[in-house]
Amino acid sequence: MESIINYFETIPSLHRSIILVGGIAFFWLLEGFLPLFRFQYKKWQHAIPNIFFTLTTVIVNFGLAFLLLKTADWVQANDFGIINWLPEMPLWLYALLGILLLDFFGAYLAHFVEHKVKLLWMVHLVHHTDHKVDTTTANRHHPVESVIRFVFTLFGVFIVGTPIALVFLYQSLSLVATQFTHANIKMNQKLDKVLSYVIVSPDMHKVHHHYMLPYTDSNYGNIFSIWDRIFGTYMTLDREKIIYGVDTFPDEKTNSNIKDLLKQPFHKYRKPTTMNG
């Protein structure tokens, strides 16, 4: 465990890029062999706006990374934060608790708030208006949302007290996890169900991308499924019944255009409907 921590403490930017590109490439290929839905689409054409927003996410995170580093260094130097206030524990448990709590503040809480605050929901819409969810959808976030997510992560680092090694380890795990859960892959349902008791599985997250409430407001988790189960936001839906997109923004052509997607958060708020009407 110590060697892993040491590696992530100084992980080169190139290695982080390899994790990003390698993950997309791996799940992209896997989608071809084990597709959940046989989409009638030109995969590369569909990927263009998603890759564009992936790049803007990388730029935002890279540009603000110094704040993350400064905060992580400060909490470590001052022995501040939840995991530093707990009794001494084995390194593996320290790392697990740090990642688990970062997953709550940086992912679950951020995601939950984005769905509950109208202004933030309009920003988050860009992620949900993909009608053909696949592994490239994972980082389809408006640049404004990338900033919002960064702020929540920064808050998490401060409250949890995670050193930079755990921050980089968490971000790497988070990246692969979200590529996995968005990938258009058909897993064995029993295996998917077993996985969902510990981590967010593909079927579990696909429910979140269903086009209507209440399913859109469920399964907010990123790496661990524990938070959805604890806070009562876990839901199931037969994967064959899932329809991607958002009912209030149904135009797939508009939702595939980068220019229109950049303007999407500034549309007038439209109240979503529920499955019951």
HELIX and SHEET records of a PDB file:
HELIX    1   1 GLU A    2  GLU A    9  1                                   8    
HELIX    2   2 SER A   13  PHE A   33  1                                  21    
HELIX    3   3 LYS A   43  ALA A   77  1                                  35    
HELIX    4   4 ILE A   82  TRP A   85  1                                   4    
HELIX    5   5 LEU A   91  ASP A  103  1                                  13    
HELIX    6   6 PHE A  104  TYR A  108  3                                   5    
HELIX    7   7 LEU A  109  LYS A  116  1                                   8    
HELIX    8   8 LYS A  118  HIS A  128  1                                  11    
HELIX    9   9 THR A  135  THR A  137  5                                   3    
HELIX   10  10 PRO A  143  VAL A  160  1                                  18    
HELIX   11  11 ILE A  164  HIS A  182  1                                  19    
HELIX   12  12 GLN A  189  LEU A  195  1                                   7    
HELIX   13  13 PRO A  202  HIS A  208  1                                   7    
HELIX   14  14 TYR A  215  ASP A  217  5                                   3    
HELIX   15  15 ILE A  226  ILE A  230  1                                   5    
HELIX   16  16 ARG A  239  LYS A  241  5                                   3    
HELIX   17  17 THR A  254  SER A  256  5                                   3    
HELIX   18  18 ILE A  258  LYS A  263  1                                   6    
HELIX   19  19 GLN A  264  PHE A  266  5                                   3    
END                                                                             
